[in-house]
Amino acid sequence: MTESQCKKPGQRVVAIVQARMSSTRLPGKVLVKVQGKTLLAHHIERARQASSLDAVVVATTTNPADDAIVALCGDLGFAVVRGSEGDVLSRYALAARQHRADFVVRLCADCPLIDPDIVDAIVRAFLDHGPGLAYASNRLVHTYPRGLDAEVCTAAALYEADCEATDAADREHVTPFIWRQPQRYRLLNVPCHQTDVQDHRWTVDTAEDLELVRRIIDALYPTKPQFRMQDCLAVVDAHPDWAALNSHVQQRLLG
């Protein structure tokens, strides 16, 4: 990555991946295995392919149920931080401080098909925009498939949110305190330049979501483990009946 006008030597871009076992709709999903690897391992290994990141950190909770996530991270050499279960914003701030982040990339373990090229595009758009930008993502206006979301913010903005946010939704969903205040924080949306892809749903919230993601990974991973969005689109287009698996699932607001 070329030196950005916004990123100074020594500054760090740290991706923080929230993960927990006690998901409300599909508990334990992050440790479900597909092609011999947990969904969390698929996600982290894909995130690590993003050249714009200096570190990838799993942020889990102090709930004993999440000991299994910590154990997996230890076995696979993934950095992990433990914090509040309900106050995800404070968990992010803790992870950012412990790993000396100057810029924070928010990712979710619910998204095992995360595309590192898209992460790089959002980080680079953020950094190349110059000083003064507080937040960038591909979700202010939804144009990518669900499950390829990535957000970038300054650590300073994250710490301000952690200090000032009092609304429960702001604390649970991390970034709304920032993007709900465009008069205070400069924001940037990074759109997908391919049309008609935003209705695809590749995040894992339900058993139906899991079945679709399992089929995509089974179709691609054995021959092309570093597959990208276009590969996913191609395999789904080749199996038009797959979209019906989770077409009825409603996306949770925020998050």
Secondary structure as UniProt FT lines:
FT   TURN            9..10
FT   STRAND          13..18
FT   TURN            27..28
FT   HELIX           29..31
FT   STRAND          33..34
FT   TURN            35..36
FT   STRAND          37..38
FT   HELIX           39..47
FT   TURN            48..49
FT   TURN            51..52
FT   STRAND          55..61
FT   HELIX           64..66
FT   HELIX           67..76
FT   STRAND          79..83
FT   HELIX           88..98
FT   TURN            99..100
FT   STRAND          103..108
FT   TURN            109..110
FT   TURN            112..113
FT   HELIX           116..128
FT   TURN            131..132
FT   STRAND          133..137
FT   TURN            139..142
FT   STRAND          151..154
FT   HELIX           155..164
FT   HELIX           168..173
FT   HELIX           176..179
FT   TURN            182..184
FT   STRAND          186..189
FT   TURN            198..199
FT   HELIX           207..220
FT   TURN            221..223
FT   TURN            225..226
FT   HELIX           229..238
FT   HELIX           240..245
FT   TURN            247..248
//
